[in-house]
């Protein structure tokens, strides 16, 4: 909604590429024209469940990291709250990355 379908597709594709560097089975997944992830359903039957959950988490973390980089932490947090209103992020700190590097 912020960047249109094409922008979201590009952002998701970049997040998938970054996540694939950490979780190898994600190489079997690709972003299709409507922004969906093709190959994810097949992976649920071929990948160990713990590895599958890890891949999902890494992909989501990469996507959120890109959103923070492009639209900032406040807007990203608002967007996440709209998608998942039941989650609480009162103590979220987006100023430090997983590698303890300051976000500029």
C-alpha positions as CSV (number, residue, x, y, z in Angstrom):
1,X,0.0,0.0,0.0
2,X,2.9,2.3,0.6
3,X,4.9,1.5,-2.5
4,X,2.5,-0.4,-4.8
5,X,2.6,-4.0,-5.9
6,X,5.8,-3.6,-7.9
7,X,7.7,-2.0,-5.0
8,X,6.6,-4.6,-2.6
9,X,7.6,-7.3,-5.1
10,X,11.1,-5.8,-5.4
11,X,11.4,-5.4,-1.6
12,X,10.3,-9.0,-1.0
13,X,12.6,-10.3,-3.7
14,X,15.6,-8.5,-2.1
15,X,14.6,-9.8,1.3
16,X,14.4,-13.3,-0.1
17,X,17.9,-13.0,-1.7
18,X,19.4,-11.8,1.6
19,X,17.6,-14.5,3.6
20,X,18.8,-17.2,1.2
21,X,22.4,-16.4,2.1
22,X,21.5,-17.5,5.7
23,X,19.0,-20.3,5.0
24,X,19.9,-22.4,1.9
25,X,16.5,-24.0,1.3
26,X,15.0,-20.6,0.5
27,X,16.8,-20.8,-2.8
28,X,13.9,-23.0,-4.0
29,X,11.5,-20.1,-3.4
30,X,10.8,-17.2,-5.7
31,X,8.6,-14.1,-5.7
32,X,6.0,-14.3,-8.5
33,X,4.2,-11.5,-10.2
34,X,1.5,-11.0,-7.6
35,X,4.0,-10.8,-4.8
36,X,3.4,-14.3,-3.5
37,X,6.1,-16.8,-2.7
38,X,6.2,-19.7,-5.1
39,X,7.7,-22.9,-3.7
40,X,6.9,-22.2,-0.1
41,X,4.1,-24.8,0.0
42,X,6.4,-27.5,-1.5
43,X,9.1,-26.6,1.1
44,X,6.7,-27.4,3.9
45,X,6.8,-31.0,2.9
46,X,10.5,-31.3,2.0
47,X,12.2,-29.2,4.6
48,X,12.6,-30.1,8.3
49,X,10.0,-28.3,10.3
50,X,12.5,-26.5,12.5
51,X,14.5,-25.4,9.5
52,X,11.3,-24.2,7.8
53,X,10.4,-22.0,10.8
54,X,13.9,-20.6,10.9
55,X,13.7,-19.8,7.2
56,X,10.4,-18.0,7.7
57,X,11.8,-16.0,10.6
58,X,14.9,-15.0,8.7
59,X,12.9,-13.9,5.7
60,X,10.6,-11.9,7.8
61,X,13.5,-10.3,9.7
62,X,15.1,-9.4,6.4
63,X,11.9,-7.9,5.1
64,X,11.4,-5.8,8.3
65,X,15.1,-4.7,8.2
66,X,14.6,-3.4,4.6
67,X,11.4,-1.6,5.6
68,X,13.2,0.1,8.5
69,X,16.0,1.1,6.2
70,X,13.6,2.5,3.5
71,X,10.7,4.0,5.5
72,X,12.2,4.3,9.0
73,X,11.4,2.5,12.3
74,X,8.3,4.5,13.2
75,X,6.5,3.9,10.0
76,X,7.6,0.2,9.9
77,X,6.3,-0.3,13.5
78,X,3.0,1.3,12.5
79,X,2.7,-1.0,9.5
80,X,3.4,-4.1,11.6
81,X,0.9,-3.0,14.2
82,X,-1.8,-2.7,11.4
83,X,-0.9,-6.2,10.2
84,X,-0.7,-7.8,13.6
85,X,-2.5,-5.7,16.1
86,X,-2.3,-8.4,18.8
87,X,1.5,-8.1,19.0
88,X,3.0,-5.6,21.5
89,X,6.1,-3.6,20.5
90,X,6.2,-1.2,23.3
91,X,9.8,-1.9,24.1
92,X,11.0,-2.4,20.5
93,X,14.3,-0.8,19.6
94,X,15.1,-0.5,15.9
95,X,18.1,1.7,16.5
96,X,20.5,-1.3,16.7
97,X,20.8,-4.2,14.2
98,X,21.3,-7.8,14.9
99,X,25.0,-7.2,14.5
100,X,25.0,-4.4,17.1
101,X,25.5,-1.8,14.4
102,X,23.8,1.5,14.8
103,X,21.1,2.3,12.2
104,X,21.7,5.7,10.7
